[in-house]
C-alpha cells in the first residue's frame, strides 16, 4: 500500500525521524549529544590522518598515501556527517556543555 503523502519516501522517513527526535526527554537528548560528540572525535582522528603531510613529528605513525581525490571525498563526507549531526542536535534541543579554557591544558608552574 502506498503512502498518501506526495513527498518522496526519503523525505517522509526523514520527517518521521525528525518528529521522533523532537519528542525525546532530557536524558535521551543528552545521550544523542554524547553519541554525536563521540562520532565527532572519531572524525577528528580521520582528519588528523588526512592532514599528515603538514604534520611535523619525529615519530610518524602513518605514511601519507591517500591520493587527493579520495582525500577530498572523505573531507566532503565528514562535512556532511557533521552537518547531519548538527541538525539532529538542534532538533532535540540537546544540552550543550560549558567549554573548558584551552589554557587549563597546560599547567602553570610557580
C-alpha positions as CSV (number, residue, x, y, z in Angstrom):
1,X,0.0,0.0,0.0
2,X,1.5,3.4,-1.0
3,X,1.8,6.4,1.3
4,X,-0.9,9.0,0.8
5,X,1.8,11.7,1.1
6,X,3.1,13.3,-2.1
7,X,6.6,13.5,-0.5
8,X,9.3,11.1,-1.7
9,X,9.8,8.1,0.7
10,X,13.1,9.5,1.9
11,X,11.6,12.9,2.8
12,X,8.7,11.2,4.6
13,X,11.1,9.0,6.5
14,X,13.2,12.0,7.4
15,X,10.1,13.8,8.7
16,X,9.2,10.8,10.9
17,X,12.8,10.7,12.3
18,X,12.7,14.5,13.0
19,X,9.3,14.1,14.7
20,X,10.6,11.2,16.8
21,X,13.7,13.2,17.8
22,X,11.6,16.2,18.8
23,X,9.8,14.0,21.4
24,X,12.9,12.9,23.3
25,X,13.2,13.6,27.0
26,X,16.2,15.4,28.5
27,X,18.1,12.2,29.2
28,X,17.6,10.9,25.7
29,X,18.6,14.2,24.2
30,X,21.8,14.2,26.3
31,X,22.5,10.7,25.0
32,X,22.1,11.9,21.4
33,X,24.6,14.7,22.2
34,X,27.1,12.4,23.8
35,X,26.9,10.0,20.9
36,X,27.4,12.8,18.4
37,X,30.4,14.0,20.4
38,X,31.9,10.5,20.2
39,X,31.4,10.4,16.5
40,X,32.9,13.9,16.1
41,X,36.0,12.7,18.0
42,X,36.4,9.8,15.6
43,X,36.0,12.2,12.7
44,X,38.8,14.4,14.2
45,X,41.0,11.3,14.2
46,X,40.3,10.7,10.5
47,X,41.0,14.4,9.7
48,X,44.3,14.1,11.6
49,X,45.4,11.2,9.4
50,X,44.3,13.1,6.3
51,X,46.3,16.1,7.3
52,X,49.6,14.2,7.6
53,X,51.8,15.9,5.0
54,X,52.0,19.1,7.1
55,X,52.3,17.5,10.5
56,X,55.8,17.9,12.0
57,X,56.6,14.9,14.2
58,X,59.7,13.0,15.0
59,X,57.8,9.7,15.2
60,X,55.2,9.5,12.4
61,X,52.7,6.7,12.8
62,X,51.3,6.8,9.2
63,X,52.6,7.4,5.8
64,X,50.6,9.9,3.7
65,X,49.4,7.6,0.9
66,X,45.9,8.8,0.3
67,X,45.6,10.4,-3.1
68,X,44.0,13.8,-3.4
69,X,40.7,12.7,-5.0
70,X,39.8,10.1,-2.2
71,X,41.0,12.6,0.4
72,X,38.7,15.3,-1.0
73,X,35.8,12.8,-1.0
74,X,36.5,11.9,2.7
75,X,36.6,15.6,3.6
76,X,33.3,16.2,1.9
77,X,31.7,13.2,3.6
78,X,33.0,14.3,7.0
79,X,31.5,17.7,6.5
80,X,28.1,16.1,5.5
81,X,28.2,13.9,8.6
82,X,28.8,16.9,10.8
83,X,26.0,18.9,9.2
84,X,23.6,16.0,9.8
85,X,24.6,15.7,13.4
86,X,24.2,19.4,13.9
87,X,20.7,19.3,12.5
88,X,19.9,16.3,14.8
89,X,21.3,18.1,17.8
90,X,19.2,21.2,17.0
91,X,16.1,19.1,16.6
92,X,16.4,17.5,20.0
93,X,17.5,20.7,21.7
94,X,20.4,18.7,23.1
95,X,22.1,20.3,26.1
96,X,25.4,22.0,25.5
97,X,28.4,21.8,27.8
98,X,30.5,24.6,29.0
99,X,33.7,25.0,27.2
100,X,37.0,24.4,29.1
101,X,39.6,27.1,28.6
102,X,42.5,25.8,26.5
103,X,44.9,27.3,29.0
104,X,43.9,24.6,31.5
105,X,45.5,22.0,29.3
106,X,48.9,23.5,30.1
107,X,49.6,23.6,33.8
108,X,51.4,26.6,35.2
109,X,54.5,26.3,37.4
110,X,55.2,28.8,40.0
